Amino acid sequence: MIVSSPSAPVTLTLQTSVRPRSSVSPLPEASARQRLLLQAATLNEQAQSAATEGELEASARAILGALDCERRAGGLGLQVLQLIKPRA
């Protein structure tokens, strides 16, 4: 049991850690994101060249691949949860 007098000031000290809380370093996420964005750019160039040559199916496949890479790159990193419930 902790007893304190009402006139004594109470001091609370919080220590913050310099290291991130997660065990995963942010560096691999950044390099993975850059790799996916570079792959998306490459697929966009392939889609453009295939479209100019009239190969519409190859162009469409490259576009879908580029969109998938961009989607996966956007999903990397910190995720934010909606903690405040909106009023109905």
C-alpha positions as CSV (number, residue, x, y, z in Angstrom):
1,M,0.0,0.0,0.0
2,I,1.3,3.5,-0.9
3,V,0.4,6.4,1.3
4,S,1.2,10.0,0.4
5,S,0.2,13.2,2.1
6,P,-2.0,15.5,0.0
7,S,0.4,18.4,0.3
8,A,3.4,16.6,-1.1
9,P,3.8,17.0,-4.9
10,V,3.7,13.9,-6.9
11,T,6.2,13.6,-9.8
12,L,5.9,11.1,-12.5
13,T,8.8,10.5,-14.9
14,L,8.3,8.7,-18.1
15,Q,11.3,7.4,-20.0
16,T,11.2,7.2,-23.7
17,S,13.1,4.7,-25.7
18,V,15.3,5.9,-28.6
19,R,14.8,2.6,-30.3
20,P,11.5,1.9,-32.1
21,R,9.1,-0.4,-30.4
22,S,8.8,-2.9,-33.2
23,S,11.5,-5.4,-33.7
24,V,11.5,-4.7,-37.5
25,S,13.8,-2.0,-38.7
26,P,12.2,0.7,-40.9
27,L,15.1,0.3,-43.4
28,P,13.9,-3.0,-45.0
29,E,10.4,-1.6,-45.4
30,A,11.8,1.5,-47.3
31,S,14.0,-0.6,-49.5
32,A,11.1,-3.0,-50.2
33,R,8.9,-0.1,-51.1
34,Q,11.6,1.4,-53.4
35,R,12.0,-2.0,-55.0
36,L,8.3,-2.4,-55.7
37,L,8.0,1.2,-57.0
38,L,11.0,0.6,-59.3
39,Q,9.4,-2.6,-60.5
40,A,6.1,-0.7,-61.2
41,A,8.0,1.9,-63.2
42,T,9.6,-0.8,-65.2
43,L,6.3,-2.5,-65.9
44,N,4.8,0.8,-66.9
45,E,7.6,1.3,-69.5
46,Q,7.0,-2.3,-70.8
47,A,3.2,-1.5,-71.0
48,Q,3.9,1.6,-73.0
49,S,6.2,-0.1,-75.5
50,A,3.9,-3.0,-75.9
51,A,1.0,-0.6,-76.5
52,T,2.9,1.3,-79.2
53,E,3.7,-2.1,-80.9
54,G,0.0,-3.0,-80.9
55,E,0.3,-5.8,-78.3
56,L,-2.7,-4.9,-76.2
57,E,-2.8,-8.1,-74.1
58,A,0.9,-7.8,-73.1
59,S,0.3,-4.1,-72.3
60,A,-2.7,-4.9,-70.2
61,R,-0.8,-7.6,-68.3
62,A,2.0,-5.1,-67.6
63,I,-0.4,-2.5,-66.4
64,L,-2.1,-4.9,-64.0
65,G,1.4,-5.9,-62.7
66,A,2.4,-2.3,-62.2
67,L,-0.9,-1.6,-60.3
68,D,-0.3,-4.6,-58.1
69,C,3.2,-3.4,-57.3
70,E,2.0,0.1,-56.4
71,R,-0.8,-1.4,-54.2
72,R,1.7,-3.6,-52.4
73,A,4.1,-0.7,-51.9
74,G,1.4,1.4,-50.4
75,G,0.6,-1.3,-47.9
76,L,4.1,-1.3,-46.5
77,G,5.1,0.7,-43.4
78,L,3.1,1.8,-40.4
79,Q,-0.6,1.1,-40.4
80,V,-3.0,3.5,-38.7
81,L,-6.1,2.2,-37.0
82,Q,-9.2,4.3,-36.8
83,L,-9.5,4.7,-33.0
84,I,-12.3,7.3,-32.9
85,K,-15.7,5.9,-33.6
86,P,-17.7,8.2,-35.8
87,R,-21.1,9.2,-34.7
88,A,-24.0,7.7,-36.5
